[in-house]
Amino acid sequence: MVWFLYGASVFFVVLGALVVLYTDWARVWLKRVLGHKHAHLFGLIPLTFGVLLAISAAWSEIFWFVLILGLIALAKGLYLLLAQREQARVLAAWLTAGPSDQVLRLGGLIMVVLGTALLSWVR
């Protein structure tokens, strides 16, 4: 599970940096992924990621922080899977067209900070 924490933290840092540096590319990528007919199945990714984060929280210096991140990802995945298709489409439409470039960049910066913190807290 230590390797999962290392991989997740590097993934957060790389993805956050890509969102900050290439905001237009990130918006197009989100539109392509979430604009799919079965976008609610995209919830399997955060669901799996959340379960793995919650399990691997014991291998972190700050157990509660990693556990909370895992539970948030788990809740997001469950919502995307169990929500009505219209609700999932509205959420996907907002994520692809709603936020401005500054909001997407702020999200990328938050991902970089979370990834760096997670990397420094792995035992």
Sequence and secondary structure as in RCSB ss.txt:
>XXXX:A:sequence
MVWFLYGASVFFVVLGALVVLYTDWARVWLKRVLGHKHAHLFGLIPLTFGVLLAISAAWSEIFWFVLILGLIALA
KGLYLLLAQREQARVLAAWLTAGPSDQVLRLGGLIMVVLGTALLSWVR
>XXXX:A:secstr
 HHHHHHHHHHHHHHHHHHHH HHHHHHHHHHHHTSTTGGGGGHHHHHHHHHHHHHGGGBSSHHHHHHHHHHHHH
HHHHHHHS HHHHHHHHHHHHHSS HHHHHHHHHHHHHHHHHHHHTB 
